[in-house]
Amino acid sequence: MHRYKELRVWQKAIDLAVEVYRITEKLPKEERYGLISQMNRSAVSIPSNIAKGAGRNLEKDFNNFLGIALGSSFELDTQVIISNRLEYIKQQDFEYLENELEHLQNMITKLKMSLNLQ
């Protein structure tokens, strides 16, 4: 079992989720049940799945939940792109989220590779 709160990737994912909530507060209210809800759920899913996987006894299970977290990060990336194209988020926020997501995706991928499962 991994101490997920000590994992830098989990900490980074928590920071990203908090920032997504801050940014989605500024989206149009009519998106409350659309993009806002989807983006917030995707953002929360990333650290949640890292934590869930870390709590498992098998590295194979941890790897699986890291894969789910990675999928949620790609889902969030897609929603961020849509929000940007609709001009719902500022360019500065878009660039920040894109950079943070790319960094987080790299971290998750490297952690998955470090599990060295054959």
Phi and psi restraints in degrees (range 20) as a CNS / XPLOR table:
assign (resid 1 and name C) (resid 2 and name N)
       (resid 2 and name CA) (resid 2 and name C) 1.0 -95.9 20.0 2
assign (resid 2 and name N) (resid 2 and name CA)
       (resid 2 and name C) (resid 3 and name N) 1.0 147.0 20.0 2
assign (resid 2 and name C) (resid 3 and name N)
       (resid 3 and name CA) (resid 3 and name C) 1.0 -85.6 20.0 2
assign (resid 3 and name N) (resid 3 and name CA)
       (resid 3 and name C) (resid 4 and name N) 1.0 93.1 20.0 2
assign (resid 3 and name C) (resid 4 and name N)
       (resid 4 and name CA) (resid 4 and name C) 1.0 -61.3 20.0 2
assign (resid 4 and name N) (resid 4 and name CA)
       (resid 4 and name C) (resid 5 and name N) 1.0 -31.2 20.0 2
assign (resid 4 and name C) (resid 5 and name N)
       (resid 5 and name CA) (resid 5 and name C) 1.0 -68.0 20.0 2
assign (resid 5 and name N) (resid 5 and name CA)
       (resid 5 and name C) (resid 6 and name N) 1.0 -18.2 20.0 2
assign (resid 5 and name C) (resid 6 and name N)
       (resid 6 and name CA) (resid 6 and name C) 1.0 -89.8 20.0 2
assign (resid 6 and name N) (resid 6 and name CA)
       (resid 6 and name C) (resid 7 and name N) 1.0 -11.1 20.0 2
assign (resid 6 and name C) (resid 7 and name N)
       (resid 7 and name CA) (resid 7 and name C) 1.0 -75.4 20.0 2
assign (resid 7 and name N) (resid 7 and name CA)
       (resid 7 and name C) (resid 8 and name N) 1.0 123.8 20.0 2
assign (resid 7 and name C) (resid 8 and name N)
       (resid 8 and name CA) (resid 8 and name C) 1.0 -59.7 20.0 2
assign (resid 8 and name N) (resid 8 and name CA)
       (resid 8 and name C) (resid 9 and name N) 1.0 -35.4 20.0 2
assign (resid 8 and name C) (resid 9 and name N)
       (resid 9 and name CA) (resid 9 and name C) 1.0 -65.4 20.0 2
assign (resid 9 and name N) (resid 9 and name CA)
       (resid 9 and name C) (resid 10 and name N) 1.0 -37.8 20.0 2
assign (resid 9 and name C) (resid 10 and name N)
       (resid 10 and name CA) (resid 10 and name C) 1.0 -67.7 20.0 2
assign (resid 10 and name N) (resid 10 and name CA)
       (resid 10 and name C) (resid 11 and name N) 1.0 -43.9 20.0 2
assign (resid 10 and name C) (resid 11 and name N)
       (resid 11 and name CA) (resid 11 and name C) 1.0 -59.9 20.0 2
assign (resid 11 and name N) (resid 11 and name CA)
       (resid 11 and name C) (resid 12 and name N) 1.0 -42.9 20.0 2
assign (resid 11 and name C) (resid 12 and name N)
       (resid 12 and name CA) (resid 12 and name C) 1.0 -64.4 20.0 2
assign (resid 12 and name N) (resid 12 and name CA)
       (resid 12 and name C) (resid 13 and name N) 1.0 -39.8 20.0 2
assign (resid 12 and name C) (resid 13 and name N)
       (resid 13 and name CA) (resid 13 and name C) 1.0 -67.0 20.0 2
assign (resid 13 and name N) (resid 13 and name CA)
       (resid 13 and name C) (resid 14 and name N) 1.0 -37.1 20.0 2
assign (resid 13 and name C) (resid 14 and name N)
       (resid 14 and name CA) (resid 14 and name C) 1.0 -63.4 20.0 2
assign (resid 14 and name N) (resid 14 and name CA)
       (resid 14 and name C) (resid 15 and name N) 1.0 -46.4 20.0 2
assign (resid 14 and name C) (resid 15 and name N)
       (resid 15 and name CA) (resid 15 and name C) 1.0 -58.8 20.0 2
assign (resid 15 and name N) (resid 15 and name CA)
       (resid 15 and name C) (resid 16 and name N) 1.0 -42.0 20.0 2
assign (resid 15 and name C) (resid 16 and name N)
       (resid 16 and name CA) (resid 16 and name C) 1.0 -64.1 20.0 2
assign (resid 16 and name N) (resid 16 and name CA)
       (resid 16 and name C) (resid 17 and name N) 1.0 -43.7 20.0 2
assign (resid 16 and name C) (resid 17 and name N)
       (resid 17 and name CA) (resid 17 and name C) 1.0 -60.5 20.0 2
assign (resid 17 and name N) (resid 17 and name CA)
       (resid 17 and name C) (resid 18 and name N) 1.0 -43.2 20.0 2
assign (resid 17 and name C) (resid 18 and name N)
       (resid 18 and name CA) (resid 18 and name C) 1.0 -62.3 20.0 2
assign (resid 18 and name N) (resid 18 and name CA)
       (resid 18 and name C) (resid 19 and name N) 1.0 -42.8 20.0 2
assign (resid 18 and name C) (resid 19 and name N)
       (resid 19 and name CA) (resid 19 and name C) 1.0 -66.3 20.0 2
assign (resid 19 and name N) (resid 19 and name CA)
       (resid 19 and name C) (resid 20 and name N) 1.0 -38.2 20.0 2
assign (resid 19 and name C) (resid 20 and name N)
       (resid 20 and name CA) (resid 20 and name C) 1.0 -61.1 20.0 2
assign (resid 20 and name N) (resid 20 and name CA)
       (resid 20 and name C) (resid 21 and name N) 1.0 -44.0 20.0 2
assign (resid 20 and name C) (resid 21 and name N)
       (resid 21 and name CA) (resid 21 and name C) 1.0 -59.3 20.0 2
assign (resid 21 and name N) (resid 21 and name CA)
       (resid 21 and name C) (resid 22 and name N) 1.0 -41.5 20.0 2
assign (resid 21 and name C) (resid 22 and name N)
       (resid 22 and name CA) (resid 22 and name C) 1.0 -63.8 20.0 2
assign (resid 22 and name N) (resid 22 and name CA)
       (resid 22 and name C) (resid 23 and name N) 1.0 -41.1 20.0 2
assign (resid 22 and name C) (resid 23 and name N)
       (resid 23 and name CA) (resid 23 and name C) 1.0 -72.4 20.0 2
assign (resid 23 and name N) (resid 23 and name CA)
       (resid 23 and name C) (resid 24 and name N) 1.0 -40.9 20.0 2
assign (resid 23 and name C) (resid 24 and name N)
       (resid 24 and name CA) (resid 24 and name C) 1.0 -70.1 20.0 2
assign (resid 24 and name N) (resid 24 and name CA)
       (resid 24 and name C) (resid 25 and name N) 1.0 -19.4 20.0 2
assign (resid 24 and name C) (resid 25 and name N)
       (resid 25 and name CA) (resid 25 and name C) 1.0 -59.9 20.0 2
assign (resid 25 and name N) (resid 25 and name CA)
       (resid 25 and name C) (resid 26 and name N) 1.0 -24.3 20.0 2
assign (resid 25 and name C) (resid 26 and name N)
       (resid 26 and name CA) (resid 26 and name C) 1.0 -92.1 20.0 2
assign (resid 26 and name N) (resid 26 and name CA)
       (resid 26 and name C) (resid 27 and name N) 1.0 -6.6 20.0 2
assign (resid 26 and name C) (resid 27 and name N)
       (resid 27 and name CA) (resid 27 and name C) 1.0 -71.3 20.0 2
assign (resid 27 and name N) (resid 27 and name CA)
       (resid 27 and name C) (resid 28 and name N) 1.0 157.6 20.0 2
assign (resid 27 and name C) (resid 28 and name N)
       (resid 28 and name CA) (resid 28 and name C) 1.0 -57.0 20.0 2
assign (resid 28 and name N) (resid 28 and name CA)
       (resid 28 and name C) (resid 29 and name N) 1.0 141.3 20.0 2
assign (resid 28 and name C) (resid 29 and name N)
       (resid 29 and name CA) (resid 29 and name C) 1.0 -60.1 20.0 2
assign (resid 29 and name N) (resid 29 and name CA)
       (resid 29 and name C) (resid 30 and name N) 1.0 -28.7 20.0 2
assign (resid 29 and name C) (resid 30 and name N)
       (resid 30 and name CA) (resid 30 and name C) 1.0 -67.0 20.0 2
assign (resid 30 and name N) (resid 30 and name CA)
       (resid 30 and name C) (resid 31 and name N) 1.0 -11.7 20.0 2
assign (resid 30 and name C) (resid 31 and name N)
       (resid 31 and name CA) (resid 31 and name C) 1.0 -92.5 20.0 2
assign (resid 31 and name N) (resid 31 and name CA)
       (resid 31 and name C) (resid 32 and name N) 1.0 6.8 20.0 2
assign (resid 31 and name C) (resid 32 and name N)
       (resid 32 and name CA) (resid 32 and name C) 1.0 -52.8 20.0 2
assign (resid 32 and name N) (resid 32 and name CA)
       (resid 32 and name C) (resid 33 and name N) 1.0 -42.4 20.0 2
assign (resid 32 and name C) (resid 33 and name N)
       (resid 33 and name CA) (resid 33 and name C) 1.0 -99.5 20.0 2
assign (resid 33 and name N) (resid 33 and name CA)
       (resid 33 and name C) (resid 34 and name N) 1.0 4.8 20.0 2
assign (resid 33 and name C) (resid 34 and name N)
       (resid 34 and name CA) (resid 34 and name C) 1.0 -110.3 20.0 2
assign (resid 34 and name N) (resid 34 and name CA)
       (resid 34 and name C) (resid 35 and name N) 1.0 -108.5 20.0 2
assign (resid 34 and name C) (resid 35 and name N)
       (resid 35 and name CA) (resid 35 and name C) 1.0 -61.0 20.0 2
assign (resid 35 and name N) (resid 35 and name CA)
       (resid 35 and name C) (resid 36 and name N) 1.0 -40.1 20.0 2
assign (resid 35 and name C) (resid 36 and name N)
       (resid 36 and name CA) (resid 36 and name C) 1.0 -59.6 20.0 2
assign (resid 36 and name N) (resid 36 and name CA)
       (resid 36 and name C) (resid 37 and name N) 1.0 -50.6 20.0 2
assign (resid 36 and name C) (resid 37 and name N)
       (resid 37 and name CA) (resid 37 and name C) 1.0 -62.2 20.0 2
assign (resid 37 and name N) (resid 37 and name CA)
       (resid 37 and name C) (resid 38 and name N) 1.0 -44.7 20.0 2
assign (resid 37 and name C) (resid 38 and name N)
       (resid 38 and name CA) (resid 38 and name C) 1.0 -64.3 20.0 2
assign (resid 38 and name N) (resid 38 and name CA)
       (resid 38 and name C) (resid 39 and name N) 1.0 -44.9 20.0 2
assign (resid 38 and name C) (resid 39 and name N)
       (resid 39 and name CA) (resid 39 and name C) 1.0 -65.1 20.0 2
assign (resid 39 and name N) (resid 39 and name CA)
       (resid 39 and name C) (resid 40 and name N) 1.0 -43.6 20.0 2
assign (resid 39 and name C) (resid 40 and name N)
       (resid 40 and name CA) (resid 40 and name C) 1.0 -63.7 20.0 2
assign (resid 40 and name N) (resid 40 and name CA)
       (resid 40 and name C) (resid 41 and name N) 1.0 -42.8 20.0 2
assign (resid 40 and name C) (resid 41 and name N)
       (resid 41 and name CA) (resid 41 and name C) 1.0 -66.0 20.0 2
assign (resid 41 and name N) (resid 41 and name CA)
       (resid 41 and name C) (resid 42 and name N) 1.0 -40.8 20.0 2
assign (resid 41 and name C) (resid 42 and name N)
       (resid 42 and name CA) (resid 42 and name C) 1.0 -63.0 20.0 2
assign (resid 42 and name N) (resid 42 and name CA)
       (resid 42 and name C) (resid 43 and name N) 1.0 -43.3 20.0 2
assign (resid 42 and name C) (resid 43 and name N)
       (resid 43 and name CA) (resid 43 and name C) 1.0 -63.6 20.0 2
assign (resid 43 and name N) (resid 43 and name CA)
       (resid 43 and name C) (resid 44 and name N) 1.0 -41.5 20.0 2
assign (resid 43 and name C) (resid 44 and name N)
       (resid 44 and name CA) (resid 44 and name C) 1.0 -71.1 20.0 2
assign (resid 44 and name N) (resid 44 and name CA)
       (resid 44 and name C) (resid 45 and name N) 1.0 -31.6 20.0 2
assign (resid 44 and name C) (resid 45 and name N)
       (resid 45 and name CA) (resid 45 and name C) 1.0 -64.2 20.0 2
assign (resid 45 and name N) (resid 45 and name CA)
       (resid 45 and name C) (resid 46 and name N) 1.0 -30.7 20.0 2
assign (resid 45 and name C) (resid 46 and name N)
       (resid 46 and name CA) (resid 46 and name C) 1.0 -63.6 20.0 2
assign (resid 46 and name N) (resid 46 and name CA)
       (resid 46 and name C) (resid 47 and name N) 1.0 -60.9 20.0 2
assign (resid 46 and name C) (resid 47 and name N)
       (resid 47 and name CA) (resid 47 and name C) 1.0 -68.0 20.0 2
assign (resid 47 and name N) (resid 47 and name CA)
       (resid 47 and name C) (resid 48 and name N) 1.0 -28.9 20.0 2
assign (resid 47 and name C) (resid 48 and name N)
       (resid 48 and name CA) (resid 48 and name C) 1.0 -63.3 20.0 2
assign (resid 48 and name N) (resid 48 and name CA)
       (resid 48 and name C) (resid 49 and name N) 1.0 -42.4 20.0 2
assign (resid 48 and name C) (resid 49 and name N)
       (resid 49 and name CA) (resid 49 and name C) 1.0 -74.0 20.0 2
assign (resid 49 and name N) (resid 49 and name CA)
       (resid 49 and name C) (resid 50 and name N) 1.0 -31.2 20.0 2
assign (resid 49 and name C) (resid 50 and name N)
       (resid 50 and name CA) (resid 50 and name C) 1.0 -63.3 20.0 2
assign (resid 50 and name N) (resid 50 and name CA)
       (resid 50 and name C) (resid 51 and name N) 1.0 -45.4 20.0 2
assign (resid 50 and name C) (resid 51 and name N)
       (resid 51 and name CA) (resid 51 and name C) 1.0 -64.6 20.0 2
assign (resid 51 and name N) (resid 51 and name CA)
       (resid 51 and name C) (resid 52 and name N) 1.0 -43.9 20.0 2
assign (resid 51 and name C) (resid 52 and name N)
       (resid 52 and name CA) (resid 52 and name C) 1.0 -61.9 20.0 2
assign (resid 52 and name N) (resid 52 and name CA)
       (resid 52 and name C) (resid 53 and name N) 1.0 -44.0 20.0 2
assign (resid 52 and name C) (resid 53 and name N)
       (resid 53 and name CA) (resid 53 and name C) 1.0 -66.2 20.0 2
assign (resid 53 and name N) (resid 53 and name CA)
       (resid 53 and name C) (resid 54 and name N) 1.0 -37.4 20.0 2
assign (resid 53 and name C) (resid 54 and name N)
       (resid 54 and name CA) (resid 54 and name C) 1.0 -65.7 20.0 2
assign (resid 54 and name N) (resid 54 and name CA)
       (resid 54 and name C) (resid 55 and name N) 1.0 -26.3 20.0 2
assign (resid 54 and name C) (resid 55 and name N)
       (resid 55 and name CA) (resid 55 and name C) 1.0 -81.0 20.0 2
assign (resid 55 and name N) (resid 55 and name CA)
       (resid 55 and name C) (resid 56 and name N) 1.0 -6.0 20.0 2
assign (resid 55 and name C) (resid 56 and name N)
       (resid 56 and name CA) (resid 56 and name C) 1.0 -83.1 20.0 2
assign (resid 56 and name N) (resid 56 and name CA)
       (resid 56 and name C) (resid 57 and name N) 1.0 155.6 20.0 2
assign (resid 56 and name C) (resid 57 and name N)
       (resid 57 and name CA) (resid 57 and name C) 1.0 -84.2 20.0 2
assign (resid 57 and name N) (resid 57 and name CA)
       (resid 57 and name C) (resid 58 and name N) 1.0 -18.7 20.0 2
assign (resid 57 and name C) (resid 58 and name N)
       (resid 58 and name CA) (resid 58 and name C) 1.0 -106.8 20.0 2
assign (resid 58 and name N) (resid 58 and name CA)
       (resid 58 and name C) (resid 59 and name N) 1.0 136.0 20.0 2
assign (resid 58 and name C) (resid 59 and name N)
       (resid 59 and name CA) (resid 59 and name C) 1.0 -60.0 20.0 2
assign (resid 59 and name N) (resid 59 and name CA)
       (resid 59 and name C) (resid 60 and name N) 1.0 -33.8 20.0 2
assign (resid 59 and name C) (resid 60 and name N)
       (resid 60 and name CA) (resid 60 and name C) 1.0 -61.1 20.0 2
assign (resid 60 and name N) (resid 60 and name CA)
       (resid 60 and name C) (resid 61 and name N) 1.0 -41.9 20.0 2
assign (resid 60 and name C) (resid 61 and name N)
       (resid 61 and name CA) (resid 61 and name C) 1.0 -65.8 20.0 2
assign (resid 61 and name N) (resid 61 and name CA)
       (resid 61 and name C) (resid 62 and name N) 1.0 -42.5 20.0 2
assign (resid 61 and name C) (resid 62 and name N)
       (resid 62 and name CA) (resid 62 and name C) 1.0 -59.3 20.0 2
assign (resid 62 and name N) (resid 62 and name CA)
       (resid 62 and name C) (resid 63 and name N) 1.0 -45.9 20.0 2
assign (resid 62 and name C) (resid 63 and name N)
       (resid 63 and name CA) (resid 63 and name C) 1.0 -57.9 20.0 2
assign (resid 63 and name N) (resid 63 and name CA)
       (resid 63 and name C) (resid 64 and name N) 1.0 -42.0 20.0 2
assign (resid 63 and name C) (resid 64 and name N)
       (resid 64 and name CA) (resid 64 and name C) 1.0 -62.6 20.0 2
assign (resid 64 and name N) (resid 64 and name CA)
       (resid 64 and name C) (resid 65 and name N) 1.0 -46.1 20.0 2
assign (resid 64 and name C) (resid 65 and name N)
       (resid 65 and name CA) (resid 65 and name C) 1.0 -69.5 20.0 2
assign (resid 65 and name N) (resid 65 and name CA)
       (resid 65 and name C) (resid 66 and name N) 1.0 -30.2 20.0 2
assign (resid 65 and name C) (resid 66 and name N)
       (resid 66 and name CA) (resid 66 and name C) 1.0 -64.4 20.0 2
assign (resid 66 and name N) (resid 66 and name CA)
       (resid 66 and name C) (resid 67 and name N) 1.0 -36.4 20.0 2
assign (resid 66 and name C) (resid 67 and name N)
       (resid 67 and name CA) (resid 67 and name C) 1.0 -63.4 20.0 2
assign (resid 67 and name N) (resid 67 and name CA)
       (resid 67 and name C) (resid 68 and name N) 1.0 -40.0 20.0 2
assign (resid 67 and name C) (resid 68 and name N)
       (resid 68 and name CA) (resid 68 and name C) 1.0 -65.6 20.0 2
assign (resid 68 and name N) (resid 68 and name CA)
       (resid 68 and name C) (resid 69 and name N) 1.0 -42.4 20.0 2
assign (resid 68 and name C) (resid 69 and name N)
       (resid 69 and name CA) (resid 69 and name C) 1.0 -60.8 20.0 2
assign (resid 69 and name N) (resid 69 and name CA)
       (resid 69 and name C) (resid 70 and name N) 1.0 -41.5 20.0 2
assign (resid 69 and name C) (resid 70 and name N)
       (resid 70 and name CA) (resid 70 and name C) 1.0 -63.2 20.0 2
assign (resid 70 and name N) (resid 70 and name CA)
       (resid 70 and name C) (resid 71 and name N) 1.0 -42.4 20.0 2
assign (resid 70 and name C) (resid 71 and name N)
       (resid 71 and name CA) (resid 71 and name C) 1.0 -60.5 20.0 2
assign (resid 71 and name N) (resid 71 and name CA)
       (resid 71 and name C) (resid 72 and name N) 1.0 -41.1 20.0 2
assign (resid 71 and name C) (resid 72 and name N)
       (resid 72 and name CA) (resid 72 and name C) 1.0 -64.3 20.0 2
assign (resid 72 and name N) (resid 72 and name CA)
       (resid 72 and name C) (resid 73 and name N) 1.0 -34.1 20.0 2
assign (resid 72 and name C) (resid 73 and name N)
       (resid 73 and name CA) (resid 73 and name C) 1.0 -67.8 20.0 2
assign (resid 73 and name N) (resid 73 and name CA)
       (resid 73 and name C) (resid 74 and name N) 1.0 -36.1 20.0 2
assign (resid 73 and name C) (resid 74 and name N)
       (resid 74 and name CA) (resid 74 and name C) 1.0 -70.8 20.0 2
assign (resid 74 and name N) (resid 74 and name CA)
       (resid 74 and name C) (resid 75 and name N) 1.0 -35.4 20.0 2
assign (resid 74 and name C) (resid 75 and name N)
       (resid 75 and name CA) (resid 75 and name C) 1.0 -62.8 20.0 2
assign (resid 75 and name N) (resid 75 and name CA)
       (resid 75 and name C) (resid 76 and name N) 1.0 -46.3 20.0 2
assign (resid 75 and name C) (resid 76 and name N)
       (resid 76 and name CA) (resid 76 and name C) 1.0 -62.1 20.0 2
assign (resid 76 and name N) (resid 76 and name CA)
       (resid 76 and name C) (resid 77 and name N) 1.0 -41.1 20.0 2
assign (resid 76 and name C) (resid 77 and name N)
       (resid 77 and name CA) (resid 77 and name C) 1.0 -58.4 20.0 2
assign (resid 77 and name N) (resid 77 and name CA)
       (resid 77 and name C) (resid 78 and name N) 1.0 -43.5 20.0 2
assign (resid 77 and name C) (resid 78 and name N)
       (resid 78 and name CA) (resid 78 and name C) 1.0 -61.3 20.0 2
assign (resid 78 and name N) (resid 78 and name CA)
       (resid 78 and name C) (resid 79 and name N) 1.0 -43.2 20.0 2
assign (resid 78 and name C) (resid 79 and name N)
       (resid 79 and name CA) (resid 79 and name C) 1.0 -67.4 20.0 2
assign (resid 79 and name N) (resid 79 and name CA)
       (resid 79 and name C) (resid 80 and name N) 1.0 -35.3 20.0 2
assign (resid 79 and name C) (resid 80 and name N)
       (resid 80 and name CA) (resid 80 and name C) 1.0 -65.1 20.0 2
assign (resid 80 and name N) (resid 80 and name CA)
       (resid 80 and name C) (resid 81 and name N) 1.0 -42.4 20.0 2
assign (resid 80 and name C) (resid 81 and name N)
       (resid 81 and name CA) (resid 81 and name C) 1.0 -62.6 20.0 2
assign (resid 81 and name N) (resid 81 and name CA)
       (resid 81 and name C) (resid 82 and name N) 1.0 -44.1 20.0 2
assign (resid 81 and name C) (resid 82 and name N)
       (resid 82 and name CA) (resid 82 and name C) 1.0 -61.5 20.0 2
assign (resid 82 and name N) (resid 82 and name CA)
       (resid 82 and name C) (resid 83 and name N) 1.0 -45.0 20.0 2
assign (resid 82 and name C) (resid 83 and name N)
       (resid 83 and name CA) (resid 83 and name C) 1.0 -60.5 20.0 2
assign (resid 83 and name N) (resid 83 and name CA)
       (resid 83 and name C) (resid 84 and name N) 1.0 -38.5 20.0 2
assign (resid 83 and name C) (resid 84 and name N)
       (resid 84 and name CA) (resid 84 and name C) 1.0 -67.1 20.0 2
assign (resid 84 and name N) (resid 84 and name CA)
       (resid 84 and name C) (resid 85 and name N) 1.0 -45.3 20.0 2
assign (resid 84 and name C) (resid 85 and name N)
       (resid 85 and name CA) (resid 85 and name C) 1.0 -65.1 20.0 2
assign (resid 85 and name N) (resid 85 and name CA)
       (resid 85 and name C) (resid 86 and name N) 1.0 -29.6 20.0 2
assign (resid 85 and name C) (resid 86 and name N)
       (resid 86 and name CA) (resid 86 and name C) 1.0 -82.8 20.0 2
assign (resid 86 and name N) (resid 86 and name CA)
       (resid 86 and name C) (resid 87 and name N) 1.0 -1.3 20.0 2
assign (resid 86 and name C) (resid 87 and name N)
       (resid 87 and name CA) (resid 87 and name C) 1.0 61.4 20.0 2
assign (resid 87 and name N) (resid 87 and name CA)
       (resid 87 and name C) (resid 88 and name N) 1.0 35.9 20.0 2
assign (resid 87 and name C) (resid 88 and name N)
       (resid 88 and name CA) (resid 88 and name C) 1.0 -86.1 20.0 2
assign (resid 88 and name N) (resid 88 and name CA)
       (resid 88 and name C) (resid 89 and name N) 1.0 -25.0 20.0 2
assign (resid 88 and name C) (resid 89 and name N)
       (resid 89 and name CA) (resid 89 and name C) 1.0 -121.5 20.0 2
assign (resid 89 and name N) (resid 89 and name CA)
       (resid 89 and name C) (resid 90 and name N) 1.0 150.5 20.0 2
assign (resid 89 and name C) (resid 90 and name N)
       (resid 90 and name CA) (resid 90 and name C) 1.0 -67.1 20.0 2
assign (resid 90 and name N) (resid 90 and name CA)
       (resid 90 and name C) (resid 91 and name N) 1.0 151.5 20.0 2
assign (resid 90 and name C) (resid 91 and name N)
       (resid 91 and name CA) (resid 91 and name C) 1.0 -58.1 20.0 2
assign (resid 91 and name N) (resid 91 and name CA)
       (resid 91 and name C) (resid 92 and name N) 1.0 -39.3 20.0 2
assign (resid 91 and name C) (resid 92 and name N)
       (resid 92 and name CA) (resid 92 and name C) 1.0 -62.3 20.0 2
assign (resid 92 and name N) (resid 92 and name CA)
       (resid 92 and name C) (resid 93 and name N) 1.0 -42.6 20.0 2
assign (resid 92 and name C) (resid 93 and name N)
       (resid 93 and name CA) (resid 93 and name C) 1.0 -67.0 20.0 2
assign (resid 93 and name N) (resid 93 and name CA)
       (resid 93 and name C) (resid 94 and name N) 1.0 -39.7 20.0 2
assign (resid 93 and name C) (resid 94 and name N)
       (resid 94 and name CA) (resid 94 and name C) 1.0 -60.0 20.0 2
assign (resid 94 and name N) (resid 94 and name CA)
       (resid 94 and name C) (resid 95 and name N) 1.0 -49.3 20.0 2
assign (resid 94 and name C) (resid 95 and name N)
       (resid 95 and name CA) (resid 95 and name C) 1.0 -63.2 20.0 2
assign (resid 95 and name N) (resid 95 and name CA)
       (resid 95 and name C) (resid 96 and name N) 1.0 -40.2 20.0 2
assign (resid 95 and name C) (resid 96 and name N)
       (resid 96 and name CA) (resid 96 and name C) 1.0 -60.9 20.0 2
assign (resid 96 and name N) (resid 96 and name CA)
       (resid 96 and name C) (resid 97 and name N) 1.0 -50.3 20.0 2
assign (resid 96 and name C) (resid 97 and name N)
       (resid 97 and name CA) (resid 97 and name C) 1.0 -63.2 20.0 2
assign (resid 97 and name N) (resid 97 and name CA)
       (resid 97 and name C) (resid 98 and name N) 1.0 -41.2 20.0 2
assign (resid 97 and name C) (resid 98 and name N)
       (resid 98 and name CA) (resid 98 and name C) 1.0 -61.2 20.0 2
assign (resid 98 and name N) (resid 98 and name CA)
       (resid 98 and name C) (resid 99 and name N) 1.0 -45.0 20.0 2
assign (resid 98 and name C) (resid 99 and name N)
       (resid 99 and name CA) (resid 99 and name C) 1.0 -64.6 20.0 2
assign (resid 99 and name N) (resid 99 and name CA)
       (resid 99 and name C) (resid 100 and name N) 1.0 -44.9 20.0 2
assign (resid 99 and name C) (resid 100 and name N)
       (resid 100 and name CA) (resid 100 and name C) 1.0 -65.2 20.0 2
assign (resid 100 and name N) (resid 100 and name CA)
       (resid 100 and name C) (resid 101 and name N) 1.0 -40.6 20.0 2
assign (resid 100 and name C) (resid 101 and name N)
       (resid 101 and name CA) (resid 101 and name C) 1.0 -64.4 20.0 2
assign (resid 101 and name N) (resid 101 and name CA)
       (resid 101 and name C) (resid 102 and name N) 1.0 -43.3 20.0 2
assign (resid 101 and name C) (resid 102 and name N)
       (resid 102 and name CA) (resid 102 and name C) 1.0 -61.4 20.0 2
assign (resid 102 and name N) (resid 102 and name CA)
       (resid 102 and name C) (resid 103 and name N) 1.0 -44.1 20.0 2
assign (resid 102 and name C) (resid 103 and name N)
       (resid 103 and name CA) (resid 103 and name C) 1.0 -62.8 20.0 2
assign (resid 103 and name N) (resid 103 and name CA)
       (resid 103 and name C) (resid 104 and name N) 1.0 -45.4 20.0 2
assign (resid 103 and name C) (resid 104 and name N)
       (resid 104 and name CA) (resid 104 and name C) 1.0 -64.0 20.0 2
assign (resid 104 and name N) (resid 104 and name CA)
       (resid 104 and name C) (resid 105 and name N) 1.0 -41.2 20.0 2
assign (resid 104 and name C) (resid 105 and name N)
       (resid 105 and name CA) (resid 105 and name C) 1.0 -62.4 20.0 2
assign (resid 105 and name N) (resid 105 and name CA)
       (resid 105 and name C) (resid 106 and name N) 1.0 -40.0 20.0 2
assign (resid 105 and name C) (resid 106 and name N)
       (resid 106 and name CA) (resid 106 and name C) 1.0 -64.4 20.0 2
assign (resid 106 and name N) (resid 106 and name CA)
       (resid 106 and name C) (resid 107 and name N) 1.0 -41.1 20.0 2
assign (resid 106 and name C) (resid 107 and name N)
       (resid 107 and name CA) (resid 107 and name C) 1.0 -63.4 20.0 2
assign (resid 107 and name N) (resid 107 and name CA)
       (resid 107 and name C) (resid 108 and name N) 1.0 -44.5 20.0 2
assign (resid 107 and name C) (resid 108 and name N)
       (resid 108 and name CA) (resid 108 and name C) 1.0 -63.4 20.0 2
assign (resid 108 and name N) (resid 108 and name CA)
       (resid 108 and name C) (resid 109 and name N) 1.0 -44.0 20.0 2
assign (resid 108 and name C) (resid 109 and name N)
       (resid 109 and name CA) (resid 109 and name C) 1.0 -61.0 20.0 2
assign (resid 109 and name N) (resid 109 and name CA)
       (resid 109 and name C) (resid 110 and name N) 1.0 -44.2 20.0 2
assign (resid 109 and name C) (resid 110 and name N)
       (resid 110 and name CA) (resid 110 and name C) 1.0 -66.5 20.0 2
assign (resid 110 and name N) (resid 110 and name CA)
       (resid 110 and name C) (resid 111 and name N) 1.0 -36.6 20.0 2
assign (resid 110 and name C) (resid 111 and name N)
       (resid 111 and name CA) (resid 111 and name C) 1.0 -65.3 20.0 2
assign (resid 111 and name N) (resid 111 and name CA)
       (resid 111 and name C) (resid 112 and name N) 1.0 -41.6 20.0 2
assign (resid 111 and name C) (resid 112 and name N)
       (resid 112 and name CA) (resid 112 and name C) 1.0 -59.8 20.0 2
assign (resid 112 and name N) (resid 112 and name CA)
       (resid 112 and name C) (resid 113 and name N) 1.0 -44.1 20.0 2
assign (resid 112 and name C) (resid 113 and name N)
       (resid 113 and name CA) (resid 113 and name C) 1.0 -66.3 20.0 2
assign (resid 113 and name N) (resid 113 and name CA)
       (resid 113 and name C) (resid 114 and name N) 1.0 -33.0 20.0 2
assign (resid 113 and name C) (resid 114 and name N)
       (resid 114 and name CA) (resid 114 and name C) 1.0 -70.7 20.0 2
assign (resid 114 and name N) (resid 114 and name CA)
       (resid 114 and name C) (resid 115 and name N) 1.0 -19.8 20.0 2
assign (resid 114 and name C) (resid 115 and name N)
       (resid 115 and name CA) (resid 115 and name C) 1.0 -68.6 20.0 2
assign (resid 115 and name N) (resid 115 and name CA)
       (resid 115 and name C) (resid 116 and name N) 1.0 -20.5 20.0 2
assign (resid 115 and name C) (resid 116 and name N)
       (resid 116 and name CA) (resid 116 and name C) 1.0 50.5 20.0 2
assign (resid 116 and name N) (resid 116 and name CA)
       (resid 116 and name C) (resid 117 and name N) 1.0 52.8 20.0 2
assign (resid 116 and name C) (resid 117 and name N)
       (resid 117 and name CA) (resid 117 and name C) 1.0 -89.4 20.0 2
assign (resid 117 and name N) (resid 117 and name CA)
       (resid 117 and name C) (resid 118 and name N) 1.0 132.2 20.0 2
